[in-house]
C-alpha cells in the first residue's frame, strides 16, 4: 500500500506539471503513454498466442497523435486508414505468421488506444477563454483536462471505497469479480459531486456538469471493464509493472480511453456552442 501511495503521489505531481505546461510537453507525454499502452496491448494478446501488428500500430498511433498536435483532423483519419490498410496487407504478405484475428485485434487496438489519446491532445489544445478559480486561472483546454482526470480518478476512488464498505452485489462477476453495484453507485455519486464542484469553481452550468460527471462515471466504469475483459481473454492480471503498485500504463489509463473523447465532445458541443 505504501508503494502504491508513493507512486500515485509522484504520478499526480507529474500529471499536474504536464497538464499545466501543455504544448509540446503535453503532446510528448501523451505520445509516450500511448506507445507504452500499445506495447502492453500487443504483448497481452501475444500471451494468448497471437501476433498483433506492432509496427502498423506504432505508425497509426504516431500519425494520429501528430495530426492532433497539428490540429488536422484529416491527418488523424489518414493515419488511421493507412495503419488499418497496412495491418491488412501484413496479413496477406505474411500469411501464416499474422492471422485474420491478429489483424482484427490490431486494427481494433489502434482505434482503441490511438484515437482517445489524440482526443486528449485536441482537448488540451482548446486554449480559449479564461476561467478564474481561487487556485489558478485556466484556459478552457486546461480546465477540461483537469475535469476529465479528476472526474475519472473520483470515479475509481469513490467506487473502491464504497465497494469496500458496502459492496455485496457483483456488478460483472464474469469479467471483474471485485466490482460491485454498490461500488459503482458510490463512484457515480462521488463523481457527480466532484465534477459539479469543479463546475462551481469554473463558473460552468452545474446541471450540465453534474450530467457530465454521471457520464464520466458510467463510461469510466465501462472502460475499466473493457480492459478487464481483454486481460481475462489474454490470461493476464496486469498489463505491465511500470508503475509500482499500480500495474501498467494500460491499467492506469483504461478509463481515460473512454472519458477523454467524452469530455472533448462535451466541450465542443456544450461549452463552445
MORA-V331287 format. One record per pair of residues at least 4 apart in sequence whose ideal C-beta (glycine too) atoms are under 6 Angstrom apart, sorted by the first residue. I is the first residue (numbers start at 1). GAP is how many residues later the second one is. D is the distance in Angstrom with one decimal. If there is no record, write none. Layout:
BEGIN
i->(I I)
gap->(GAP GAP)
d->(D D)
END
This chain:
BEGIN
i->(3 3 4 4 7 7 7 7 15 17 18 18 18 19 21 22 22 26 27 27 30 30 30 31 33 34 34 34 36 37 37 37 38 38 38 40 40 40 40 41 42 42 44 44 44 45 45 45 45 46 47 47 47 48 50 51 51 52 52 52 53 53 53 56 56 56 56 57 57 58 59 60 60 60 60 60 61 63 64 64 64 64 65 67 67 67 67 68 68 68 69 76 78 83 84 87 87 87 88 90 90 91 91 94 98 108 109 110 111 116 116 116 119 119 119 120 122 123 123 123 123 124 124 125 126 126 127 127 128 129 130 131 131 131 132 133 138 138 143 144 144 146 147 147 148 148 148 150 151 151 151 151 152 152 152 152 153 154 154 154 154 155 155 155 155 155 158 158 158 158 159 159 159 159 162 162 162 162 163 163 163 166 167 167 167 169 169 171 171 171 171 172 172 172 173 175 175 175 176 176 184 187 187 188 191 191 191 191 192 192 192 192 195 195 195 196 196 196 196 199 199 199 204 208 212 215 215 216 216 219 219 219 220 220 222 223 223 223 223 224 224 227 231 238 238 238 239 239 239 240 242 246 247 249 255 256 265 266 267 268 269)
gap->(241 242 4 241 236 237 238 239 4 4 7 8 11 126 4 4 102 98 42 94 87 90 91 34 216 27 79 83 213 76 212 213 19 23 75 199 200 208 210 68 10 12 190 192 195 5 7 60 189 4 187 188 189 186 52 47 51 50 53 54 34 37 53 27 30 31 50 4 53 4 24 19 20 23 50 54 53 16 12 15 50 54 53 5 8 9 12 50 53 54 52 42 4 27 23 16 19 20 15 4 8 7 12 4 4 4 4 4 4 141 144 145 141 142 145 140 142 18 21 22 141 17 21 16 14 15 12 14 12 11 7 7 12 71 5 68 4 5 59 119 123 4 4 51 111 112 115 4 40 44 62 65 68 103 104 107 4 4 36 37 40 4 32 36 62 65 4 28 29 32 4 24 27 28 4 20 21 24 4 17 20 16 13 15 16 11 12 8 9 10 13 4 7 53 4 50 53 54 49 52 37 4 30 29 4 22 25 26 4 18 21 22 14 17 18 10 13 14 17 5 7 10 5 62 54 4 47 4 43 39 40 43 35 39 36 31 32 34 35 30 31 27 5 9 10 13 9 11 12 8 6 6 4 4 4 4 4 4 4 4 4)
d->(4.9 4.2 6.0 3.3 5.5 4.6 5.2 6.0 6.0 5.9 5.8 5.6 4.6 5.4 4.2 4.8 5.7 5.2 4.8 5.7 5.1 5.6 5.4 5.1 5.5 5.4 6.0 4.1 4.3 5.2 4.7 4.6 5.1 5.7 5.3 4.1 4.8 4.7 4.4 5.0 4.3 5.2 4.2 5.6 6.0 4.3 5.3 5.5 5.6 5.9 5.2 5.9 5.8 4.9 5.1 5.5 5.0 5.6 5.4 4.6 4.3 5.2 4.0 5.0 4.5 4.1 6.0 5.8 5.1 5.9 5.3 5.4 6.0 2.5 4.4 5.8 3.9 2.6 4.8 4.6 4.4 4.5 5.7 5.0 3.2 3.9 5.9 4.0 3.9 5.1 6.0 5.6 6.0 5.3 4.9 5.2 4.5 5.5 5.8 5.6 5.3 4.7 4.4 4.6 5.0 5.8 5.9 5.1 5.5 4.2 4.9 5.6 4.9 4.3 4.5 4.3 5.9 5.9 5.8 5.8 4.4 4.7 5.1 5.7 4.9 3.7 4.6 5.2 5.0 4.5 6.0 4.8 4.9 4.7 5.0 4.7 4.3 4.0 5.5 5.6 4.9 5.8 5.8 5.3 5.5 5.9 4.1 6.0 5.4 4.7 5.8 4.0 5.1 5.0 5.8 4.9 6.0 5.8 5.3 4.7 4.0 6.0 4.5 4.5 4.5 4.4 5.8 5.0 4.5 2.8 5.9 4.3 5.8 3.1 5.8 5.7 5.0 2.2 3.8 4.7 2.7 4.2 3.3 4.7 5.1 5.8 4.2 4.2 5.6 5.2 5.4 5.5 5.9 5.7 5.3 5.4 5.1 5.1 6.0 4.3 5.9 6.0 5.3 4.4 6.0 4.6 5.6 4.0 6.0 5.1 4.1 5.4 5.2 5.6 3.1 5.4 5.2 4.3 6.0 4.2 5.2 3.0 5.4 6.0 5.5 6.0 5.9 5.6 5.1 4.2 5.6 5.4 3.8 5.2 6.0 5.0 4.1 5.5 3.6 5.4 5.4 3.7 5.1 3.8 5.9 5.8 3.6 3.8 4.9 2.5 5.6 5.7 3.5 5.9 5.8 5.3 5.8 5.3 4.9 5.6 5.8)
END
